[in-house]
Amino acid sequence: MKKEEVIFLNSVFFVIGFILIFAVLGILLQTFLTHVSFSVMNILKIIGGVIIIIFGVILILSAKYIIPFFSTEHRIATKRYSNSFASSFIFGIAFALGWTPCVGAILGSIYILAATSPGISFLLLLAYSLGLGIPFLVFGAFISKASNFFKKIHKFLKYFNIVGGLFLVAIGLLVITGYIGLLAVFLIGNQGAMSLSNQLNFAIAIVAGILTFFSPCILPILPAYFSYMAGTTAEQVSK
């Protein structure tokens, strides 16, 4: 099997690993929060929106200042198996459980968004994992041709915290004000507004996943990860 094929298949198993964790968390949220009363859910939305805005402000500030929790990493150690596909699957699970704090603000915000929309919690976390997983698979498939892209985009990663922070602040405001639903009413009227509101939530979750992928915590380490899974060096993979 060619190294490019090995890298792509390892990427598939890695993505399956973290999608599994997000799917389970989404099911748990949906199960426990579906029957929460409407009044309680409105309170949770306000609290959740405020927390998301705080996450966004912290992320913006971390672009200039050192935020203790956001400047360190928490990882779960994993064992490498003789079968690289099994290793990638376990790494994917560990990746979802032991998230690095610098993208924890985005992930935490998606958890809150899912918790304030219990009827679609599973689908929101699935959308987030797809937003993160699809570009991961694309890069895994074309890693030998992507080395120049990694070099070019590296200088733009310093803007990630600002862009991501503004994105979270916008989400928080939408959650607090309920403007997602109002926007749906404005676009298509009262009929079907709820479904469009859900679609907007899905779009937010997917964009959040894509932003997470392009974060300075993940994108720069992808060549090393892919080469590690292929059993070769980063330089050899890029050739």
C-alpha positions as CSV (number, residue, x, y, z in Angstrom):
1,M,0.0,0.0,0.0
2,K,1.3,3.4,-0.9
3,K,2.2,5.9,1.8
4,E,-0.4,8.4,0.6
5,E,-3.1,5.7,0.9
6,V,-1.9,4.8,4.4
7,I,-2.0,8.4,5.4
8,F,-5.5,8.9,4.1
9,L,-6.9,5.7,5.7
10,N,-5.3,6.7,9.0
11,S,-7.0,10.0,8.6
12,V,-10.3,8.2,8.1
13,F,-9.9,6.2,11.3
14,F,-8.8,9.3,13.3
15,V,-11.9,11.2,12.2
16,I,-14.1,8.3,13.0
17,G,-12.6,8.2,16.5
18,F,-13.5,11.8,17.4
19,I,-16.8,11.8,15.6
20,L,-17.8,8.8,17.8
21,I,-17.1,10.8,20.9
22,F,-19.0,13.9,19.7
23,A,-21.9,11.7,18.6
24,V,-22.1,10.1,22.1
25,L,-22.0,13.5,23.8
26,G,-24.7,14.8,21.5
27,I,-27.0,11.9,22.3
28,L,-26.4,12.4,26.0
29,L,-27.2,16.1,25.8
30,Q,-30.3,15.4,23.7
31,T,-31.5,12.7,26.0
32,F,-31.1,14.6,29.3
33,L,-32.2,18.1,28.1
34,T,-35.1,17.4,25.7
35,H,-37.7,17.5,28.5
36,V,-36.4,20.6,30.2
37,S,-39.2,23.2,30.5
38,F,-39.4,26.2,28.1
39,S,-38.8,28.8,30.9
40,V,-35.8,26.9,32.2
41,M,-34.4,26.6,28.7
42,N,-34.7,30.4,28.1
43,I,-32.7,31.0,31.3
44,L,-30.1,28.5,30.1
45,K,-29.9,30.2,26.7
46,I,-29.1,33.6,28.3
47,I,-26.5,32.0,30.6
48,G,-25.0,30.0,27.8
49,G,-24.9,33.0,25.5
50,V,-23.1,35.0,28.1
51,I,-20.5,32.2,28.6
52,I,-20.0,32.0,24.9
53,I,-19.3,35.7,24.7
54,I,-16.9,35.4,27.6
55,F,-15.1,32.6,25.7
56,G,-14.9,34.9,22.7
57,V,-13.5,37.8,24.6
58,I,-10.9,35.5,26.3
59,L,-9.9,34.1,22.9
60,I,-9.4,37.7,21.5
61,L,-7.4,38.7,24.5
62,S,-5.2,35.6,24.2
63,A,-3.9,36.9,20.9
64,K,-2.0,39.6,22.8
65,Y,-1.9,38.4,26.4
66,I,-1.0,35.1,28.0
67,I,-4.1,33.5,29.5
68,P,-2.9,30.8,31.9
69,F,-5.4,28.1,31.0
70,F,-5.4,28.9,27.3
71,S,-1.6,28.9,27.0
72,T,-1.1,25.3,28.1
73,E,-2.1,22.0,26.6
74,H,-3.9,19.1,28.2
75,R,-3.4,15.8,26.4
76,I,-4.4,12.2,27.0
77,A,-1.5,9.9,26.5
78,T,-2.3,7.1,24.1
79,K,-0.6,3.8,23.2
80,R,0.6,3.2,19.7
81,Y,-0.5,-0.2,18.4
82,S,1.2,-2.3,15.7
83,N,-1.8,-1.6,13.6
84,S,-1.6,2.1,12.6
85,F,-5.3,2.2,11.9
86,A,-6.1,1.2,15.5
87,S,-3.7,3.8,16.7
88,S,-5.3,6.5,14.6
89,F,-8.8,5.5,15.9
90,I,-7.6,5.7,19.6
91,F,-5.8,9.0,18.8
92,G,-9.1,10.4,17.5
93,I,-10.9,9.4,20.7
94,A,-8.1,11.0,22.8
95,F,-8.2,14.1,20.5
96,A,-11.9,14.6,21.3
97,L,-11.6,13.9,25.1
98,G,-8.3,15.7,25.8
99,W,-8.8,18.9,23.9
100,T,-6.1,21.6,23.8
101,P,-7.3,24.7,25.6
102,C,-6.6,27.1,22.7
103,V,-9.5,25.6,20.7
104,G,-11.4,24.7,23.9
105,A,-13.2,28.0,23.7
106,I,-14.7,27.1,20.3
107,L,-15.5,23.6,21.3
108,G,-17.0,24.7,24.6
109,S,-19.2,27.2,22.8
110,I,-20.5,24.5,20.5
111,Y,-21.3,22.3,23.6
112,I,-23.3,25.2,25.0
113,L,-25.0,25.9,21.7
114,A,-26.0,22.2,21.6
115,A,-27.1,22.3,25.3
116,T,-29.4,25.3,24.5
117,S,-30.9,23.4,21.5
118,P,-31.4,20.0,23.1
119,G,-33.7,18.8,20.3
120,I,-30.8,18.9,17.8
121,S,-27.8,18.4,20.1
122,F,-26.7,15.3,18.4
123,L,-26.9,16.9,14.9
124,L,-25.1,20.0,16.0
125,L,-22.1,18.1,17.4
126,L,-22.2,15.9,14.3
127,A,-22.1,19.1,12.1
128,Y,-19.1,20.4,14.2
129,S,-17.2,17.1,13.8
130,L,-17.9,17.1,10.1
131,G,-16.6,20.7,9.8
132,L,-13.4,19.6,11.5
133,G,-13.2,16.1,9.9
134,I,-13.8,16.9,6.2
135,P,-10.8,19.2,5.8
136,F,-8.8,16.7,7.8
137,L,-9.6,14.0,5.2
138,V,-8.9,16.4,2.3
139,F,-5.4,17.2,3.7
140,G,-4.8,13.6,4.4
141,A,-5.6,12.7,0.8
142,F,-3.4,15.4,-0.6
143,I,-0.7,15.7,2.1
144,S,2.1,15.2,-0.4
145,K,0.9,18.3,-2.3
146,A,0.0,20.4,0.7
147,S,3.4,21.2,2.2
148,N,3.5,24.6,0.4
149,F,0.1,25.4,1.7
150,F,1.2,24.7,5.3
151,K,4.1,27.1,4.8
152,K,2.0,29.9,3.3
153,I,-0.8,29.8,5.8
154,H,1.4,29.7,8.9
155,K,1.9,33.5,8.9
156,F,-1.9,34.0,9.0
157,L,-2.4,31.8,12.1
158,K,-1.7,34.7,14.4
159,Y,-5.0,36.1,13.4
160,F,-6.9,33.0,14.4
161,N,-7.7,34.0,18.0
162,I,-9.1,37.3,16.9
163,V,-11.3,35.8,14.1
164,G,-12.4,32.9,16.3
165,G,-13.1,35.3,19.2
166,L,-15.3,37.6,17.1
167,F,-17.1,34.5,15.8
168,L,-17.9,33.3,19.3
169,V,-19.1,36.8,20.4
170,A,-21.4,36.8,17.4
171,I,-22.8,33.3,18.3
172,G,-23.3,34.4,22.0
173,L,-25.3,37.5,20.9
174,L,-27.4,35.3,18.6
175,V,-28.1,32.9,21.4
176,I,-29.0,35.6,23.9
177,T,-31.2,37.7,21.6
178,G,-32.8,34.8,19.7
179,Y,-31.9,36.5,16.5
180,I,-31.4,33.1,14.8
181,G,-35.2,32.5,15.0
182,L,-35.9,36.2,14.1
183,L,-33.7,35.9,11.0
184,A,-35.6,32.8,10.0
185,V,-38.9,34.7,10.3
186,F,-37.5,37.6,8.3
187,L,-36.3,35.3,5.5
188,I,-39.3,32.9,5.1
189,G,-42.0,34.1,7.4
190,N,-43.5,32.2,10.4
191,Q,-44.0,28.9,8.5
192,G,-40.9,26.8,8.6
193,A,-39.0,29.3,10.7
194,M,-37.9,26.7,13.2
195,S,-36.4,24.5,10.5
196,L,-34.4,27.4,9.1
197,S,-33.2,28.3,12.6
198,N,-31.9,24.8,12.9
199,Q,-30.1,25.1,9.6
200,L,-28.4,28.2,10.7
201,N,-27.3,26.4,13.9
202,F,-25.9,23.6,11.7
203,A,-24.0,26.2,9.6
204,I,-22.6,27.8,12.8
205,A,-21.4,24.4,14.0
206,I,-19.8,23.5,10.7
207,V,-18.0,26.8,10.5
208,A,-16.8,26.3,14.1
209,G,-15.4,22.9,13.1
210,I,-13.5,24.4,10.2
211,L,-12.1,27.2,12.4
212,T,-11.0,24.6,14.8
213,F,-9.1,22.8,12.1
214,F,-7.3,25.9,11.0
215,S,-6.3,26.9,14.5
216,P,-2.6,27.2,15.4
217,C,-3.1,24.3,17.8
218,I,-3.9,21.8,15.0
219,L,-2.9,22.9,11.5
220,P,0.8,23.3,12.1
221,I,1.2,19.8,13.6
222,L,-0.7,17.9,10.8
223,P,2.4,17.2,8.7
224,A,4.2,15.6,11.7
225,Y,1.1,13.6,12.6
226,F,0.5,12.4,9.1
227,S,4.1,11.3,8.7
228,Y,4.1,9.6,12.1
229,M,1.1,7.6,11.1
230,A,2.8,6.7,7.7
231,G,5.9,5.6,9.5
232,T,8.2,8.1,7.7
233,T,9.5,11.6,8.1
234,A,7.6,14.8,7.3
235,E,10.2,15.6,4.6
236,Q,9.6,12.3,2.9
237,V,5.8,12.7,2.9
238,S,6.0,16.1,1.3
239,K,8.1,14.7,-1.6
